[in-house]
């Protein structure tokens, strides 16, 4: 049965953690508190919601020698090279996610822009730079008076100095490399954030970690348990194999922070240094491109990653003033038969544009994917969505029909396959296409997509597939769907076949009755060398052969055994 119950509460809001009901003057960590997590947030409660300043710093010093270990600058100094004025530049800092946790290089990290200060209720929360605090160390905090404007017990906030005694000591390192607990409250967990746990695993169990640690290969399972709560953060995982991230509650564990193309441009990658070039295209011309990309969670060369029983959300809403690609995850691996594998079971993936960007091999089982524009896309070998709900949500920037998929699959493999799944929509969504092509005259990727025994709601337009007057390797389209090009299947003429291109078999309405697909795009005219040519752009299949089991879909994968057919994932 489809896993719908309770799935995907799109109203969920991710905001900064903090003890919002504490009395004014409450600090977290408390003065002289011990066993504090190294990835803790700092928080300070006011009489009423404070205003975040446009100047000033929040600083953390090592108590033993007064060495500055972290400083948050609320001014425009961190983005001094920017010439753009679209994105507010105060309270905008550069973070280096995973810095110091990747054994291959001391400077390797995912470099991103982020907002360090947030206000929830009457509490201001400070997210320090990633991985700056050591285990078993005492620190003190200072806050400039200009950093926050408000009153505490009736008195205007005048800052916090060393003499005010905001001092705390961090806890000892976790006892295990391979089993970790994360919780945003309480004292029992190893870390407060998912990234804190990922840093620990990368440092000790990545493919570049010492073999003596006993966990640097796919043979050793690793697991991170996420307790119920909100984890507003961007993440990076690199070169760790056979890691499972398991939530306590599918809807009660929400991971992710707002990130989008105009803020952190590009698909993203880790690197040895933050980029310095300014953007030359898009709606934020002159914004510094750091290189870490727009996904909430970036995953690189991590084979057999399992995500289970929680929500990944990128809460960015599309806006006409911004470039809005906003992945929940970018699973980056090779485009070969030896590519890495991703498993997602009983998960929610919530965004609007480009919710999932995938490569390699991936299996989504009893999961929800929500979005509106190209919200499942990427250069996959084979990606199977089995018993899943694929939900179209309202577009906050456009009233035009949306697009479920944009395939850039590698030729010769299965591409995107939907098996026994369901295409649904929010009540206000009136129309969506199954897919559009991202192809050009030079791209080598293919539009390999197959829907097998899929239930489709009435929002899927009768034509199904979007072709306009754009140009691809197949030719120049003559359709009515904007400037979108005709698909290319990798065949000699680009036409769909039983094994390549846009395909559909056994489609049903939500009640399970056969769907009327008589108006579907099928044979259509394409201009080839300026000559009108009829081609099969979307193919109705007469059989689900080769697409009806996991073994068939992942037949070409070789990473498990070195030969095809070695990977058949199980629930």
N, C-alpha and C positions, 0 to 999 in steps of 0.2 A: 504494500500500500504506500501511497505517496505520503511523505512526512510533512504534513501541513500544520498539524495542531500546534498552535502557539508560535509558529515560525514567523520571523521577520517583522517585528513591531517597528515600523519605519518611523514612528514618532520618538524613538529612543534618542535622547540627547546626550552627547559626550561633553563634559565640561571638567574644569580642573578639580582635582580632589581637594578636600579641605574640611575641617571640622566646622561646618557652617552654623551649627547651633551652639558653639562655644561662646562663653561670655567674652566681652571685649577685653583685650589684652592677652588672651590665651595664645600661646606660641606652640607650634609643633615643628620639630621636636621640642619638648619642654626643656626648660633650663636644667642642665646637668643630667639629662636623660641618658641612660645607658642602653646598649643593645639596639641602637638605631640602625635601620637598613641603609646600606651604602647608596641606594638609589631613591632615598626618601625625597619628598617634596618639603619645602619649608612653607609654613603658613602662619598668618598673623590675623587675629580677629579684631574688628573695629565695632563701633557703636552702630554704624550703618554701612552700606556698601561703599568702600573707598574708591577713589579715582586713581587710575594708574598714571604716573607722571610721564613727562616727556624727556626728563633728564634724571640723572642720579644712577647709583649702582647698588646692587645687592652683592655682598662679597663674603666669601668663606675662607677662613685662615686656619692653618694647622696650629693648634694651641701650643705645641712643644717648642716651636721656633718662630712663630708669627709669619710663616711662609704663606703667601696667597695661593690658594689651590683652585679657586674659581671666582669669577666675577661676571655678573649680569649687568650689561650697560643698556639702559632704557633709551638713550639718545639715538640719533641717526648715525652715530659713528660706525657701528658695524656694517652699515650699508652705504658708506661714504662715497663709493664709486658710482652708485646708482644715479641715473639721470631721469628716471621715470617718476611719475607722481600718482599713479593709479593705486598702488598698494601702499598703505600707511607704513612709514619707515621707523617710527618709534616703537619700542617694545618688539623689536625684530632682531633676532640674534642668529648666529651661525652655530649649528651643532655638528659634532663629528661622531655619529653613531657607530659604536663598535670600536672606537679608537683605543688602542692598547689591548684589544681582545683578539686580534687576528695575528697568530704567530708568524705568518708569512712576511709581515711588515709592521714596524712599530707605528708608522704614520697612516696605514691603510684605514679607511673609514668611509661611511656614507655621509657626505657633507650636504646639509640641508638648512634652509631657513626655518625658524620656528618662533612662536610667541612664548617667551618664558614666563610672563606674569599673566595671571587670570584672576577674576573675581567671581566668587560663587556665594550668594547670600551676602553676609557681612565679612566674609573671610577672603583675604588675598593669599594666593598660592604662588609659589615660585618654583619653577622647574629648572633645576640646575643643569649645566652642561653634562652630557652623558659620561659616565665612568670616571668622574673626577675624585670621588672619595675612596679611600682605602679602608680595608677591614681593620678593626681593632685600633682605631685612631680617634683622638679627641680634636674637635674643631670648635671655632666660635664664629658667629655671624654678625656682620654689620650691615645696616641699611641706611642709605642717605635719606635725609628728610624730604628731598624732592621726589623720591621714588614713588611715594604714595601720599595721597591727600585725604585726610579724614580725621575723625576724633576717636580717642580711646578713653572711655570713662570721662567724657566731657572735655578732655584736653586735646588740642591739635597735635597730630603726630609730628614729633620732632626728630625722628630718626632713631637708630639703635647703634650704640657704640660698643667697643670691647668692654668698657666698664659696666655696661648694662647686663653682662653675664649670660648672653644667649649662647650657651655652650652645650655640646652633646658629644657622646662617644659612640662610634659605630660598633656593630656586632662582629663576631669572628666569622671567618669564611665558612661556607657550607661544608658539611662533612662528605658530601657525595658529588662526584662529577656527573653522574648519569641520572639521578632522580632528584628533581627540584620542585619546590612548592612556591607559588606566587600568590600573594593576597594583598589587596589594597587597604586592609585593616587588620588588626590583631597583631600578635607577636610571634606566632609559630612559624610563619613562612620564612623562606630563605631570602626572598626579594619582594619588593613592593611593585615592580614593573616587569612586564614580559621582557623588555630589552635587558634589564639587569640579569635575568636568567640566561638569555641568549648570549650575552657577553661571556658569562661564566662557562657555558658549553663551548662556545667558539674557542676560548682561550685554552681549554683543557681537552677538548674532544674533536677538534677540527682535523682535517686530513694533514695539516701541518703541525699538529701538536705532538709532543713526545709519545712514542709508542709505549713507553713505560706507564703512561696513564691508563692504558688498557681500554680506550674508548674511541680511537681515532679512525675506525673503519666501520663499514656498513654492518659488520657482523655483530656489533654491540648495540643493542637498543638503548636509546636515551629518551627520557620523558620529562616534560614540564607540565605540572598540574596548575591550572588557573582557578583560583577561588572566585566565587561570585563577586562581582563588582565592576567598576568602570576603570578602564586603562587607556586614557587619552594620550597616545604616544605614537610616534613613527618608529618603524622597526627595520632591522637588517639582520639577515642570517646568511652566512657564507661558509661554504665548504664543510658542512656537518652532515653526515649521513645517518639515516635511520633514527631520526628524531620525531617524537610524537608530542604535540601540544594539545592537551586535553582540558576542556573546560568543565567546571562543576555544573553549569547550567547553560543550555543553548541560548536562551534569551537573557539570562542573568549575568553572563560574562560578555562584556562589550569592549572590544579592543579596537583602537584606531583613532587617528587625529585628522583634522581637515588638512588636505594637501591637494594641490591642483596645478595645472600646467603654468598658469601665470605666476604662481609662487615659486615652484621648483620645477623648472622646465625640463622636459625630456622623460624618456622611460626610466633613465637613471642607472647608475652603477657605482660601486665603491671605487675609490681611487686613493692615490698616495698624497693628494693635496686638493684643497678646494679650488674649483675653477675661478678664474678672474674675468673672463670675457663677459661683455654685456650682450643681452639678447638683441638681435637684429630683425626679428619678425614677431608677429603676434601683437597682442593688445597691451603688453607691458614692455615696449621698446625701451632699452636702456636699463633693464633689471639684470643684476649680476647672476649668472648661471653657475651654480656651485657644482652641479653634476650628479647629485644624489637622487634626483628625479621626483616625480609627482605621486607615486604610489604610497599608500600608507605603509605597506609591508613589502620590502624588497628582499627577494630570495635569490641567491646566486649559487649555482653549482652545488646544490644540496639534494642529494639523491634520497629517495624514499622518505620524504617529509610527509607526516600525517597530521592533519588538522581535524579536530573532532569536538563537537558539542559546545561551540561558542559562536559568537557573532563577531565578524570583522566588518567594520563600518568606516567608510570615508564620508564624513557628513557634509562635504562640499555640495552646494546647490548651484546648478547652472545659472549663469548670469550673462546678459548681453554685453557687459562691460569687461568680461574676462574670458580667457581661454580655459576651458572647463574639463579637460581630460582629468580623471580623478580615480585611479585604480584603487581597489582595496588591496590587491596583491599584484606584483609582477614576478612571475616565476620564470627566471632567466636561466636557461641551460643551452646546450647545443641543439642544432637542428640535424641530428644524425640518429641512427638506430640505437646508439649507445647513450642517448640523452637521459637526463635524470627524470625521476618519477615523483609525482605529487598525488597524495590521496586526501580527499576531503569527505568526511562522513558526518551527517547530521549537523551541518554548518549553515550559517546565514552569511551571505556576502552582500552588503548593502551600500550602494552608491547611486549615482545617476549615469554619468558618461564613462565608458570604458571600465566598468566594474572589475572585470577579470582580464588581465593580459597574461597569456600563457604561452609557454614553449614546451618542447619535449613531450612527455607522456603524463597524462593526468586522468584521474578517475574521481568524479564527483558522485556521491551516493546519498540519497535521501536528504538533499540539501536545497537551500533556497538561494537563488541569485536574482537580485533586483537591480534595475537600471532603466535607462531609456534610449541612449544613443550608443550604438556599437558596444553594448555593455558586456558582450563576450567576444573576445578577439585575440589574435596573436598568431605566431608562427609555430604552430604545434606540429608534432608528428601525428599523434592521435590523442584526442581528448574526449572521454566518454562521460556523458551526463545521464545517469541511470536513476530512475525513480525520483527525479528532481522536480522542483517547481521553479520555472523561469518567469519572473514577474516584471511586467512593464509598469513603470511608475510615472507619475505626472512630471512633465518637463517644465521646469521653472523658468526657462528662457525662450520657449518656442511652443506654438500650438500645432506645428507640423507633425505628421506621423513619425514615430521613432523607428529604430532598427535594432533588432535583437543581436545580430551577429555581423562581424566583418572578419572573414577568414583570410589568413595569410599562410596557409598550411604548406608544408613541404610536400612536393610532388612525390607520388609513389606510396604514401601512407594513407591512413584513414581520414585524417582531418578531424573535424568536429562531428561527433555522433550523439544524438539524443535518443535514448532508448526508454520506452515506457515512462516518459516524463510528461509534464504538463506546462503549457504556456498560458499564464493568467495575466490579469491586469487590475490595477486599481480602478475603482468605479469611474473616475473622471477621465481615464485614458480612452480615447475614441478610435485610435488606429495605430498600427505598427506593421512594419514589414519583417519578414523572417530574416532577411539579410540584404546587405548591399556589398558591392565589391570595392576593395581599396586598390585595385590593380591599375597599373599604368602600362605603357608600351615597353617598359624596361624591366619591370619586376618579374622575378622568377617564382614567386609564391603562387599558390593555387587557391581557388574558392571551393575547397572540399568541405561540404556540409551535408549531413544526412539526418533526416527526422524519421524515426522508426517507431511506429505504434505510439504516436504522440497525441495527447489531447490538447486541443487549441481552443481558446476562448474567442468570442466574436470580435475582439479588437484586432486580430490578425486579418489584414486586408485580403479580399478575395484573390487579388493578383499574387499575393504571397511574397514574391521576390521583386526587388527594386532594380530596375534598369532604366536609365535615362539616356542622355545624348553624349555621355563621356566616351573616352577612348581607352582601350586596354589592348593587350596582345591579341585578343580575339578580333577586335575591330572597333568601329564607331557605332555606339548604340543609337537606336531610333525610338527608344521608349519615352515615357512621359514622367519618369521619376527623377526630375531635376537633371543635374549634370553627372549623375552616377554612371560609371561605365558598365559594359556587359561583363559577366564573369569570365574567368579563364580557368579551365580545368586541367591544364597541362597536356591535353591532347593536341594533335597536330592542328586542328582548327579551333580549339578552345571549347568545343561543345561538350556538354555533360554526357557521361556514360554510366553504366551500372556501377562503376567503381570510382568515379571521379566527378567533381563538380557539384552543383546544387541538386539534391535528390530528396525524395519523399516517399514514404511507404506507410500505409495503414493509418493515416491521420484520422482523428475522431474529434467530435465536439466534447465538451467537458462531461457530458452525460454518458459518453462511451459509444454514441451512435456514429456510424461512418460520416465523415465530413465531406460536404460537397466541394470538390476541388476543380470543378469544371472550368472555373474562371482563372485558374492558376496560369502564371507565365509558363510557357513550355517552348514550343517552336516560335522564334521571333526573328525579325529581320535585322541583320547587322551589316553595315557597310564594310566590306573587305576590299582594300585597294579601290575604294570609291564605287564598288559594285555591290548592290543589295544582295545579300545572301541569307537564306533561311537556315538557322542553326537551332539545335536543341539547347537552350540556355538553362532550363531546369527540367529534370527528368523524373517522371513518376515511375517508381520501381514496381516490378511485379513480384519481387521476392526480397526478403530481408537477409538473404545469404551473405555471409561475411560481415554482418553488422549486428547480429542478434545476441552475441555473447561477449563477455569480457575477453575470453581467450582469442576470439576472432579479431576484435578491435585492436588488441595489443600484440598481435602475432609478430610484428616486426621488431619489437623491443628486444635488445640484446644485452642490456646492462646487467641483468640478473645472473646470466649463465655464460655470456659471451656468444650465444647463439640465439636465433629467433625463437619466439615462443616460450621464453623462460619466465615471463611475468604474467600471472593471473591473479589479480588482487581479490581479496575476500572481505566480506562485511566484518 
